[in-house]
């Protein structure tokens, strides 16, 4: 009987302190491995152009329609808010209430995002050249199907020179499982020879 394991923790003993600690942390904090769509412009502040911010909104909306992705679990510049203090108290505003039409509006989104320290390295790279849209799967077993759906989205995305990458153990583990299944079938055929 042969089984396959595509998760990292499958290669460590269940009682390994790192595995035990990780599982306890996941249970306490509802952590998950996100699906990541990385949009890279290769230019400082390039992620904050009106066209690239439009692409962020496009991917944010498109991911919400993908079977296997929790629409409430999507995070991007288009979904998050910034919090700041004023003389009257605390204010909460969307990072991007609407897709910017001008460079000035895009610069305001950049300043709001990069000026809020928790989002630097989480939603946007420090130099503003790249940004991400992250999502949570509704079921980890759907990772492979979600990966293929994301590839189809990337193929029809309204790109303007950006490079888009799909990442995250949530989808890559299932995709790796599909490859392992295919390769195991090929190996079994060769063994019969």
C-alpha positions as CSV (number, residue, x, y, z in Angstrom):
1,X,0.0,0.0,0.0
2,X,1.5,3.3,-1.1
3,X,0.4,6.7,0.1
4,X,1.5,10.2,-0.9
5,X,2.0,13.2,1.3
6,X,2.4,16.6,-0.2
7,X,2.4,18.7,3.0
8,X,5.6,19.7,4.7
9,X,4.5,18.3,8.0
10,X,4.1,14.9,6.4
11,X,7.8,14.6,6.4
12,X,8.2,15.0,10.2
13,X,7.0,12.7,12.9
14,X,3.6,13.7,14.4
15,X,5.2,14.1,17.8
16,X,8.0,16.3,16.5
17,X,7.9,19.5,18.7
18,X,7.8,21.7,15.6
19,X,4.7,19.8,14.3
20,X,3.0,19.7,17.7
21,X,3.6,23.5,18.2
22,X,2.4,24.3,14.7
23,X,-0.8,22.4,15.1
24,X,-1.5,24.0,18.5
25,X,-0.9,27.4,17.1
26,X,-3.2,26.8,14.1
27,X,-5.9,25.6,16.5
28,X,-5.6,28.7,18.7
29,X,-5.3,31.3,16.0
30,X,-7.2,30.0,13.0
31,X,-4.1,30.2,10.8
32,X,-4.1,28.9,7.3
33,X,-1.9,28.6,4.3
34,X,-3.1,31.3,1.9
35,X,-3.5,31.2,-1.9
36,X,-1.3,34.0,-3.2
37,X,-1.6,35.9,-6.4
38,X,1.6,38.0,-6.7
39,X,1.5,41.0,-9.1
40,X,5.0,42.2,-9.8
41,X,5.7,45.3,-11.9
42,X,9.5,45.2,-11.5
43,X,9.5,49.0,-10.9
44,X,9.7,50.9,-7.7
45,X,6.1,52.1,-6.8
46,X,4.9,50.3,-10.0
47,X,2.2,48.4,-8.0
48,X,0.7,51.8,-7.3
49,X,-0.1,52.9,-10.8
50,X,-3.8,53.3,-11.8
51,X,-3.6,50.3,-14.2
52,X,-1.9,48.0,-11.7
53,X,-4.3,49.0,-8.9
54,X,-7.1,48.2,-11.4
55,X,-5.6,44.8,-11.9
56,X,-5.5,44.3,-8.1
57,X,-9.2,45.1,-8.0
58,X,-9.9,42.8,-11.0
59,X,-8.1,39.8,-9.3
60,X,-9.8,40.6,-6.0
61,X,-13.2,40.4,-7.6
62,X,-12.3,37.4,-9.9
63,X,-11.1,35.4,-6.9
64,X,-14.4,35.8,-5.1
65,X,-16.0,34.0,-8.0
66,X,-13.7,30.9,-8.0
67,X,-15.2,27.7,-6.6
68,X,-13.2,26.7,-3.6
69,X,-12.2,30.2,-2.5
70,X,-13.9,31.8,0.5
71,X,-15.0,35.3,-0.8
72,X,-14.8,36.6,2.8
73,X,-11.2,35.4,3.1
74,X,-9.7,37.6,0.3
75,X,-7.2,40.3,1.3
76,X,-5.7,42.9,-1.0
77,X,-5.2,46.6,-1.2
78,X,-8.8,46.6,-2.6
79,X,-10.3,45.0,0.6
80,X,-8.2,46.4,3.5
81,X,-8.5,49.6,5.6
82,X,-6.0,51.8,7.4
83,X,-6.5,53.0,10.9
84,X,-5.2,56.3,12.2
85,X,-5.7,58.7,15.0
86,X,-7.2,62.2,14.8
87,X,-8.0,64.8,17.4
88,X,-11.6,63.4,17.5
89,X,-10.5,59.8,17.9
90,X,-9.8,56.9,15.6
91,X,-10.6,56.9,11.9
92,X,-10.8,53.8,9.6
93,X,-10.7,54.3,5.8
94,X,-10.4,51.9,2.9
95,X,-6.9,51.8,1.4
96,X,-8.6,52.1,-2.0
97,X,-12.2,53.0,-2.0
98,X,-12.3,53.0,-5.8
99,X,-9.8,52.2,-8.5
100,X,-7.7,55.4,-9.0
101,X,-8.1,57.2,-12.3
102,X,-5.1,59.5,-11.9
103,X,-1.5,59.2,-10.7
104,X,-2.4,61.5,-7.8
105,X,-5.2,59.2,-6.6
106,X,-2.8,56.2,-7.0
107,X,-0.2,58.0,-5.0
108,X,-2.7,58.5,-2.2
109,X,-3.3,54.7,-2.2
110,X,0.4,54.1,-2.1
111,X,0.9,56.5,0.8
112,X,-2.0,54.9,2.7
113,X,-0.6,51.4,2.2
114,X,3.1,51.9,2.6
115,X,2.4,54.4,5.4
116,X,0.7,51.7,7.5
117,X,3.6,49.6,8.7
118,X,1.6,46.3,9.1
119,X,0.9,46.3,5.4
120,X,4.5,46.7,4.2
121,X,5.7,43.2,3.3
122,X,2.2,41.8,3.7
123,X,0.1,43.6,1.0
124,X,2.9,45.4,-0.8
125,X,6.7,45.1,-1.2
126,X,8.7,47.8,0.6
127,X,9.7,49.4,-2.6
128,X,6.1,49.3,-4.0
129,X,7.1,47.2,-7.0
130,X,4.8,44.3,-6.1
131,X,1.5,43.6,-4.3
132,X,-0.5,40.5,-3.5
133,X,-4.0,39.3,-3.4
134,X,-4.4,36.4,-0.9
135,X,-7.3,34.1,-0.3
136,X,-8.4,31.2,1.9
137,X,-9.6,27.9,0.5
138,X,-13.0,26.6,1.6
139,X,-11.6,23.1,1.5
140,X,-7.9,22.2,1.3
141,X,-8.8,19.3,-1.1
142,X,-9.8,21.9,-3.7
143,X,-6.3,23.3,-4.0
144,X,-5.6,21.6,-7.4
145,X,-8.8,22.8,-8.9
146,X,-8.3,26.3,-7.5
147,X,-4.7,26.3,-9.0
148,X,-6.1,25.5,-12.4
149,X,-8.8,28.2,-12.1
150,X,-6.2,30.7,-11.1
151,X,-4.0,29.9,-14.1
152,X,-7.0,30.5,-16.3
153,X,-7.6,33.8,-14.6
154,X,-4.0,34.8,-15.2
155,X,-4.3,33.9,-18.9
156,X,-7.2,36.3,-19.3
157,X,-6.2,39.0,-16.9
158,X,-6.0,42.6,-18.2
159,X,-2.2,42.9,-17.9
160,X,-0.2,46.0,-18.6
161,X,3.3,44.7,-18.4
162,X,2.9,43.1,-14.9
163,X,4.1,39.6,-14.2
164,X,1.7,37.5,-12.2
165,X,2.7,34.5,-10.1
166,X,0.5,32.0,-8.3
167,X,1.9,30.7,-5.0
168,X,1.0,29.2,-1.6
169,X,1.1,25.7,-0.1
170,X,-2.7,25.6,-0.2
171,X,-2.7,25.3,-4.0
172,X,0.8,24.0,-4.7
173,X,0.5,21.0,-2.4
174,X,-2.6,19.8,-4.3
175,X,-1.0,20.6,-7.6
176,X,2.1,18.6,-6.6
177,X,-0.2,15.7,-5.7
178,X,-1.6,15.7,-9.2
179,X,1.9,15.6,-10.6
180,X,2.9,12.8,-8.3
181,X,-0.2,10.8,-9.3
182,X,0.6,11.3,-13.0
183,X,4.3,10.4,-12.5
184,X,3.3,7.3,-10.4
185,X,1.1,6.2,-13.3
186,X,4.0,6.6,-15.7
187,X,6.4,4.7,-13.4
188,X,3.9,1.9,-13.0
189,X,3.6,1.6,-16.7
190,X,7.4,1.4,-17.1
191,X,7.6,-1.3,-14.4
192,X,5.2,-3.5,-16.4
193,X,7.7,-3.5,-19.3
